């Protein structure tokens, strides 16, 4: 079991910090990059992959994967990661036991933390704290290559391909429906 956190990024154990809000295949890209010799998975990866930028330089390039917000919420819900990822993005802790209703009550305009999470990286980029690239899901290999190159990472993406999103339509709780309603028109401008 992972510690509660919050947890710092160990810059010595990575070449690239890959972060996302979840539900956008960041793990698939991390696996490919790792296989190409680019370290993306420190020991505490599960605690930092959805963490906000700390506001001080980590000294490593950062790739932020985001987009397809409603289907990302559905994907996280289907895989039972929605509240865990909300806790990481909103609070910086690993606390999947916090009910989604608490996030709706505490953060009614951003219960999953998409906005606060993405804005933290936008601010880091605008203020030249770290080299940050945004990659909007779904993306193709050329878009990924351009984003990575912009932060100094040149890698062969041959053999990498996003798989089609699973579209399992299962019943949604009233809280998940409320979250989907909050983000109905959400769009982050890089």
C-alpha positions in Angstrom: 0.0 0.0 0.0 1.3 3.5 -0.9 1.8 6.0 1.9 -0.7 8.8 2.3 1.5 11.5 0.9 1.8 14.3 -0.1 4.9 13.1 -1.9 7.6 15.1 -3.6 8.9 14.5 -7.0 12.3 12.8 -6.8 14.0 14.5 -9.7 17.1 12.2 -9.5 15.0 9.2 -10.3 13.3 10.5 -13.5 14.3 12.0 -16.8 10.8 13.2 -17.5 7.8 13.9 -15.2 4.6 12.7 -17.0 1.4 13.9 -15.3 -2.2 13.7 -16.3 -5.7 14.1 -14.7 -6.3 10.4 -15.4 -8.2 8.5 -18.0 -6.0 9.7 -20.9 -3.6 6.7 -21.4 -0.6 8.4 -19.7 0.4 4.9 -18.4 0.6 3.6 -21.9 2.9 6.4 -23.0 5.0 6.0 -19.8 5.5 2.3 -20.5 6.7 3.1 -24.0 9.1 5.8 -22.9 10.5 3.5 -20.1 11.1 0.8 -22.8 13.0 3.5 -24.8 15.2 4.3 -21.8 13.5 7.4 -20.6 12.8 7.2 -16.8 9.3 8.2 -16.1 8.3 5.9 -13.2 9.9 6.7 -9.9 9.1 4.5 -6.9 6.3 6.9 -5.8 4.9 7.3 -9.4 1.4 6.4 -8.1 1.5 9.4 -5.8 2.9 12.0 -8.2 1.3 11.1 -11.6 -1.8 13.3 -10.8 -0.1 15.8 -8.5 -0.2 19.6 -9.0 3.0 21.4 -9.9 4.7 22.3 -6.6 5.4 25.9 -7.6 9.1 25.5 -7.4 11.4 24.0 -10.0 11.8 20.2 -10.1 14.5 20.6 -12.6 13.2 18.1 -15.1 11.0 18.5 -18.2 7.3 17.9 -17.6 4.7 16.5 -20.0 1.1 17.2 -19.1 -1.5 15.0 -20.8 -5.1 16.2 -20.7 -8.3 16.3 -22.6 -11.4 14.3 -23.4 -12.6 15.3 -20.0 -16.0 13.6 -19.8 -14.8 10.3 -21.1 -11.8 10.5 -18.8 -14.2 10.9 -15.9 -16.2 7.9 -17.1 -13.0 5.9 -17.6 -11.7 6.7 -14.1 -15.1 5.9 -12.6 -15.2 2.6 -14.5 -11.8 1.6 -13.1 -12.6 2.9 -9.6 -9.9 5.6 -9.7 -12.1 8.7 -9.8 -12.0 9.7 -6.1 -8.4 8.6 -5.7 -7.4 10.9 -8.5 -9.5 13.7 -7.2 -7.7 13.5 -3.8 -4.4 13.6 -5.6 -5.3 16.6 -7.8 -7.3 18.6 -5.2 -5.4 17.7 -2.0 -2.1 16.1 -3.0 -2.7 13.0 -1.0 -3.5 9.4 -1.7 -6.9 9.1 0.0 -9.3 7.0 -2.2 -11.6 6.5 0.8 -12.9 10.1 0.7 -16.3 9.9 -0.9 -17.0 11.8 -4.1 -19.8 13.7 -2.4 -17.2 15.4 -0.2 -15.3 16.7 -3.3 -18.6 17.9 -4.7 -19.3 19.8 -1.4 -15.8 21.1 -0.9 -15.0 22.0 -4.5 -18.3 22.5 -6.3 -16.8 24.2 -9.3 -13.9 21.8 -9.7 -14.7 18.6 -7.7 -12.1 16.4 -9.5 -9.5 19.2 -9.6 -9.0 19.4 -13.4 -8.8 23.2 -13.4 -6.5 23.6 -10.4 -4.2 20.8 -11.6 -3.9 22.1 -15.1 -3.5 25.7 -14.1 -0.6 24.8 -11.8 1.4 23.5 -14.8 0.3 26.4 -17.0 1.6 28.8 -14.3 4.9 26.9 -14.1 5.3 27.2 -17.8 4.3 30.8 -18.0 6.7 31.7 -15.2 9.6 29.7 -16.6 9.7 27.6 -13.4 10.1 24.3 -15.4 10.0 23.2 -19.1 6.4 22.2 -19.5 4.6 20.8 -22.6 0.9 20.1 -22.9 -0.4 17.2 -25.0 -4.1 17.0 -25.6 -5.7 13.5 -25.7 -6.4 11.9 -28.0 -3.2 12.6 -29.8 -1.2 11.0 -32.6 2.5 10.1 -32.5 3.6 13.2 -34.4 1.8 15.4 -31.8 3.4 13.5 -29.0 6.9 13.8 -30.6 6.5 17.6 -31.1 5.4 18.1 -27.5 8.3 16.0 -26.2 10.8 17.7 -28.5 9.7 21.1 -27.2 10.9 20.2 -23.7 14.1 18.5 -24.9 13.0 14.9 -25.1 13.7 13.2 -28.4 12.4 9.7 -28.6 11.4 7.1 -31.2 7.7 6.5 -30.9 7.7 3.7 -33.5 5.4 1.0 -32.2 3.4 3.2 -29.9 -0.2 3.7 -30.7 -3.1 4.8 -28.5 -5.6 2.0 -28.3 -9.3 2.8 -28.7 -11.0 3.9 -25.5 -13.1 1.2 -23.9 -16.7 2.4 -24.0 -18.4 0.3 -21.3 -21.6 2.1 -20.4 -22.4 1.2 -16.8 -24.8 2.8 -14.5 -23.4 6.0 -12.9 -24.0 7.1 -9.3 -25.7 10.4 -8.7 -22.4 11.9 -7.6 -20.7 10.8 -10.8 -23.6 12.3 -12.8 -23.2 15.5 -10.8 -19.5 15.6 -11.6 -20.1 15.0 -15.3 -22.6 17.9 -15.2 -20.0 20.2 -13.6 -17.5 19.5 -16.4 -20.0 19.4 -19.3 -18.5 22.5 -20.9 -15.0 22.3 -19.4 -12.1 23.1 -21.7 -8.6 24.0 -20.6 -6.8 26.6 -22.7 -3.0 26.0 -22.6 
